[in-house]
Amino acid sequence: MLKFLFMFFFMIPLCLKKNMFWLVQMMLLLMMFLFMNISLNIMNFSNMSYMYSCDMISFGLILLSIWITILMIMASENLYKKNYYINFFLFNIMFLLIMLYLTFSVMNLFLFYLFFEGSLIPTLMLIIGWGYQPERIQAGMYLLFYTLFASLPLLLGIFFIFYEMNYIMIYFLKFFNFDFYLLYLSMVLAFLVKMPMYFVHLWLPKAHVEAPVSGSMILAGIMLKLGGYGLLRILIFLQEINMKLNIIWIVISLLGGFYISLKCFCQVDMKSLIAYSSVAHMSIVISGIMTLNYWGFIGSYILMIGHGLCSSGMFCLANINYERIHSRSLFINKGMMNFMPSMSLWWFLLMSSNMAAPPSLNLMGEINLIMSLMSWSWMTMIMLMLISFFSAGYSLYLFSFSQHGKYYQGMYSFYTGVSREYLLLLLHWLPLNFLVLKLDYSMIWF
């Protein structure tokens, strides 16, 4: 695992040279293919070196991080054309990728916390440095303080575990069971804010709406998954107390997911709608993890990866429209089918994946999560029905509003898509729908 880390570090000087924009992307692509070929031990951690190792959960999420980073660079060509602090932008993305790589591969709980929080800094830089509106400062503060405020108890909880056990290696902690209410709350809350759970989700739509396309992609694609990854790791040694308290989180998440789905129909900003739909999807993931059964863990993992690709692709679509019309309002983004009929196909494909149509990863994840929650209690069926139904509803609402209708008369110049944009969308959609053929990897890591 250390060899990949060194490769990332040695790519940083490349980011600071002139005219290296596409070379950095190609190097990351090479890096991803190298990483795909590492040997994995399905039952345990493998490829150990110093503090780093990799198991099935880490493997999928690191791969997703590198992939989304490649696509972020591809989506940000506008910055390259205008030469808008492009070297610092690449350095920022590289730093963020290193932080995410370390978060997913480290085995020490304290180091996990350190990199988990460290990934906030480059994200904040992206939002404040390359965002569009003046409100981006406020959005950045929301992002920072929501997550930092909830994460301080997590740090204290990790110190407590170290004080009690004298070690904090994630792998060894699975043999223990801590039955402390305060410890449980302090450990879990940080990840629930990061997911984000309903009630503590307000930072997410703000951050998404103000972020540039690359910021939105990494926020939706990876940052929300840090919460899910943390929960999958820590609930192993908090099982007993989680059994007592999980009903709270499941009820809040399912009711919140339903309410947020309704809220999606009130949005007039495309980015805001996609951000709220992320909260609705993540609420099912939280409920699935909290059931603590096999289907729930697997389903949440698959849905996290599926949602990472799908949501990121939808933000790309919104940005493609924004670059042409300079507005994200659904009242102005109408009748796009007249201008870009081939782009409408991609809108349709990504929207259908978002509503969990086959053969997307989202469908497989949702099926697993529905089975997991139904086995936990048949009452969850009502909320799951409503969330699934309305998720199809707001996806159709966004698609039909933006693609059909009478187009805005004030649009004075327009150009259809370029090959880079179609490739960008294809690279989101292909893994999202073809990884279903390799589901055995996702199903047997537990």
Secondary structure as the mmCIF struct_conf table of DSSP 4:
data_model
#
loop_
_struct_conf.conf_type_id
_struct_conf.id
_struct_conf.beg_label_comp_id
_struct_conf.beg_label_asym_id
_struct_conf.beg_label_seq_id
_struct_conf.end_label_comp_id
_struct_conf.end_label_asym_id
_struct_conf.end_label_seq_id
HELX_RH_AL_P HELX_RH_AL_P1 LEU A 2 CYS A 15
TURN_TY1_P TURN_TY1_P1 LEU A 16 LEU A 16
BEND BEND1 LYS A 17 LYS A 17
TURN_TY1_P TURN_TY1_P2 LYS A 18 ASN A 19
HELX_RH_AL_P HELX_RH_AL_P2 PHE A 21 MET A 36
TURN_TY1_P TURN_TY1_P3 ASN A 37 ASN A 37
BEND BEND2 ILE A 38 ILE A 38
BEND BEND3 ILE A 42 ASN A 44
STRN STRN1 SER A 46 SER A 49
TURN_TY1_P TURN_TY1_P4 TYR A 50 MET A 51
STRN STRN2 TYR A 52 CYS A 54
HELX_RH_AL_P HELX_RH_AL_P3 MET A 56 ALA A 75
TURN_TY1_P TURN_TY1_P5 SER A 76 SER A 76
HELX_RH_AL_P HELX_RH_AL_P4 GLU A 77 LYS A 82
TURN_TY1_P TURN_TY1_P6 ASN A 83 ASN A 83
BEND BEND4 TYR A 85 TYR A 85
HELX_RH_AL_P HELX_RH_AL_P5 ILE A 86 SER A 105
STRN STRN3 VAL A 106 VAL A 106
STRN STRN4 ASN A 108 ASN A 108
HELX_RH_AL_P HELX_RH_AL_P6 LEU A 109 GLY A 118
TURN_TY1_P TURN_TY1_P7 SER A 119 SER A 119
HELX_RH_AL_P HELX_RH_AL_P7 LEU A 120 TRP A 130
BEND BEND5 TYR A 132 GLN A 133
TURN_TY1_P TURN_TY1_P8 PRO A 134 GLU A 135
HELX_RH_AL_P HELX_RH_AL_P8 ARG A 136 MET A 165
BEND BEND6 ASN A 166 ASN A 166
STRN STRN5 MET A 169 MET A 169
HELX_RH_AL_P HELX_RH_AL_P9 ILE A 170 LEU A 173
TURN_TY1_P TURN_TY1_P9 LYS A 174 PHE A 175
HELX_RH_AL_P HELX_RH_AL_P10 TYR A 181 LYS A 194
TURN_TY1_P TURN_TY1_P10 MET A 195 PRO A 196
HELX_LH_PP_P HELX_LH_PP_P1 MET A 197 MET A 197
TURN_TY1_P TURN_TY1_P11 TYR A 198 PHE A 199
BEND BEND7 VAL A 200 VAL A 200
TURN_TY1_P TURN_TY1_P12 LEU A 202 LEU A 202
HELX_RH_AL_P HELX_RH_AL_P11 TRP A 203 GLU A 210
BEND BEND8 ALA A 211 ALA A 211
HELX_RH_AL_P HELX_RH_AL_P12 VAL A 213 ILE A 218
HELX_RH_PI_P HELX_RH_PI_P1 LEU A 219 MET A 223
HELX_RH_AL_P HELX_RH_AL_P13 LEU A 224 ILE A 234
HELX_RH_3T_P HELX_RH_3T_P1 LEU A 235 PHE A 237
BEND BEND9 LEU A 238 LEU A 238
HELX_RH_AL_P HELX_RH_AL_P14 GLN A 239 CYS A 264
TURN_TY1_P TURN_TY1_P13 PHE A 265 CYS A 266
STRN STRN6 ASP A 269 ASP A 269
HELX_RH_AL_P HELX_RH_AL_P15 MET A 270 MET A 290
TURN_TY1_P TURN_TY1_P14 THR A 291 LEU A 292
BEND BEND10 ASN A 293 ASN A 293
HELX_RH_AL_P HELX_RH_AL_P16 TYR A 294 ILE A 325
BEND BEND11 HIS A 326 HIS A 326
STRN STRN7 SER A 329 SER A 329
TURN_TY1_P TURN_TY1_P15 LEU A 330 ILE A 332
BEND BEND12 ASN A 333 ASN A 333
HELX_RH_AL_P HELX_RH_AL_P17 MET A 336 PHE A 339
HELX_RH_AL_P HELX_RH_AL_P18 PRO A 341 ASN A 354
TURN_TY1_P TURN_TY1_P16 MET A 355 ALA A 356
TURN_TY1_P TURN_TY1_P17 PRO A 358 PRO A 359
BEND BEND13 SER A 360 SER A 360
HELX_RH_AL_P HELX_RH_AL_P19 LEU A 361 TRP A 376
TURN_TY1_P TURN_TY1_P18 TRP A 378 MET A 379
HELX_RH_AL_P HELX_RH_AL_P20 THR A 380 GLN A 403
BEND BEND14 HIS A 404 GLY A 405
HELX_LH_PP_P HELX_LH_PP_P2 LYS A 406 TYR A 408
TURN_TY1_P TURN_TY1_P19 GLN A 409 GLY A 410
HELX_RH_AL_P HELX_RH_AL_P21 SER A 419 PHE A 434
HELX_RH_3T_P HELX_RH_3T_P2 LEU A 435 LYS A 438
HELX_RH_AL_P HELX_RH_AL_P22 LEU A 439 MET A 443
BEND BEND15 ILE A 444 ILE A 444
#
